[in-house]
Amino acid sequence: MERIFTAERAAHARSVAEAKGKHVGRPVAHPAEKIDYARLLKAEGDSLAQIAAKTGIPKTSLHRYLSIERRDGS
């Protein structure tokens, strides 16, 4: 019964926070602007190591972000 009450309180708190315009959930690891910049650098021919150094995004994350782009056909 206490689990149900806890879940209800958490759901209510989330809905109140969303209504106030606050971000709910895990924080964004890499802003969209940085990812777009990384895509631009990749299109210009930079290596993943160069892109990682310029953006601060780890190479493993760059692999993931740039492979999503290839799968979508974008």
N, C-alpha and C positions, 0 to 999 in steps of 0.2 A: 504494500500500500504506500509506503514511504517513497519507493521508486517512482510510482505514478505521480505523487505530489511533486517530487523533485523534477521530473520531466516536464510537468505542467508549468512550474515556476520558470524553468529554463526557457521553454517555448515562449512564455509571456515576456520574459526579459529580452529575448531576441526580437520579438515583434515590436516591442517598445523602442528598442535601439534602431531597428530598421525604419520605423516611423519618424524618428528624429534625424534620419539621414546618416547614421553612423555605420561604419563597416563592421559586418558581423562575420566571424570566422577567422581562418588562418590569414596572417598578413601576406601581402604580395611579396614574393621573393625578388622578382626583377620587374621593374616598371615596364609598361608597354613601349615607352619611348626608347628605352635602352635596347629592347629586343628589335624594334624597328631599325635603330641605328646599326645593330649587329647585322641585320639582313642587308642593309645598304652597303656595309663594308664587305660582306660576302659577295655581293653582286659586283663590287669594284675589284674583286679578286684577292682580297686579303686572306691570309691563312687563319685557321682557328686560333692559333697561338697569338697572332697579332690582334685579332678581334677580342680575345680574352683580356689581353693587356690593356687595350683601349677602353673597353666597356666595364671591366671588373666582373664579368659573368664567367664562371668556370667553364672550361672546355666541355665537360660532360653535359652541362646544361645547354650549351650552345649546340651540341650534337642533337639534343632533343628538340630544341626550338627550330632549328634549321631543317631537321628531318620532317617535322610536321608540315612545314612549308612545301616540301617536295611531295609529300603524300597527297596534299590538297590540290596540287597542280598550280598553286599560286606562283 
